Amino acid sequence: MPALSVDCRVRWGDLDALGHVNNTVFFRFFEEARIALLDRIGLRAQREATRTGPILAATSCRFLRPLGFPDDLRCEAWVESIGNTSFVVAYRLVSAAVGEAATGDSVVVNYDYDAQAKTPLPATVRAALEGLTAG
């Protein structure tokens, strides 16, 4: 069960020369869900106050079905695991037209922008992350 979901739409400009959604666009759909998750746990707002915040360390996508235009999508996201300085967000992209279209994940690191180094996740962020696991 996803912790949150974000509705997305395939735009005409998302298509490649072969008439399906370009593979890079899938990462934008994942990004929409990841930003919603970061906002929910307060990690993006923390950056302004403390100069620490999220930075993307890695991301991946497993393309299951091609997408076309028009289409309505739902990108589901949840926290898969939590470390000392990072956590993994998992994704599932579901199309109204073709069903499950992609899955993926991202590693997000809590980063000190002044020291240019990773830093431990604050207790409040960790507690919020624990509430967003698939459980």
N, C-alpha and C positions, 0 to 999 in steps of 0.2 A: 504494500500500500504506500503510495507516494506521500511525502510530507507536504508537498505543495505542487500545484500545477499552474502553468501559464498558457493562455491561449495565444496562438500565433497564426498568421495567414501566409500562405505562399503568395509572393508578389510576382508579377510578370518579369520584373528585372532579376529575379532569383534563378531564372532558367538559363541553361547553357545552350550551346549551338545545337544540341541534340534534342532539346525540348523538355529536359527534365531538370529538377533543382540541382544546381551545381553542388558538389560535395562540400565545398567550403561553407555554404550557407547552413548546413546542419549544425556547424559549430556556433553560428549566430543564434539559432534556436536554443541550443544548450546554454549559451551565454544569458539569454533572457531569463531562463529559470534560475541560473546561478546567481545573477544579480538580485532577483527577488528573494532568494534564500539569504544572501548576504545582508540585504536590508532587514529581513525579518529577525536575524540574530544580532543586528546592530554593529556588525563588523565594519561596514563602510562608514558609518557615522563616527565610529571610534577614531578613524584616520584623521579627521579634522581636529579632534581634541588632543590626540596623543602622538601624532605623526607615525603611528603604527597602524597596519591594516592589511587587507588581503592582497596577495599577489599570486598569479596563476603560475604554477610550477610545471604542470603537465596536463594534457587533455587528449582524449582518444574517442573515436567513434567507430561503431560497427554498423555498417550500412546494410540494412536488411531488405528494403524495397525502395525502388525509385519513386520520387514524388513529382507530381505535375501541377499544372495551373488550370483552374483554380483549385485550392484545397484549404481546408481548415485543419489546424493541428493543435494538439495539446502536448506540451512538454512537461513531463513529470520529473520531479527531483527529490532526492532524499540524501541524508548523510549516511554513507556506508561505513566509515570508520573515522575515529578521532585519535590523533597522536598528541604529542606534547606541544608541537609548534605548527601542526598542519592537520588537515582533514580531507577526506575524499567525498566528493559529491557524485552520486550516480544519477543517470538520466534515462528516460524512456520517452521516445518521440512517437506519438500516435496520430495517424492521419485519418480524417473522416472518410477518405476515399479508399485507402488500401490497408488500414489497420496499423499494426506496429511496423514502423519504418526504420527505426534506428535505436540503438542503445549506446551508452558511453559513460565516461567518467572523467573527473578532473581532480587534480591535487591542488588544494588551495593552502598557501602558507601564510601564517601571520608574520608580517615583515616590518622591521624597524627601518623606516625610510631615511632617517638621519644616520644611523650606524651602518646601513646597508647590509643588514644581517637578519636572519630569522629570529623570532622572539616567541616565548611561550604564549599560548592562548590564554587570555584572561579567564578567570573562573566564571564570570557571567556569560561569556561567549561559549565556553565549554558546556555550561548548563543548557543554554539555548540550543546548541548543536545536538545534545543528547535528546532533546525533545523533537528533533527532526529526523531521527533514525527510522528505518523501515519497520523495525521491531516486529 
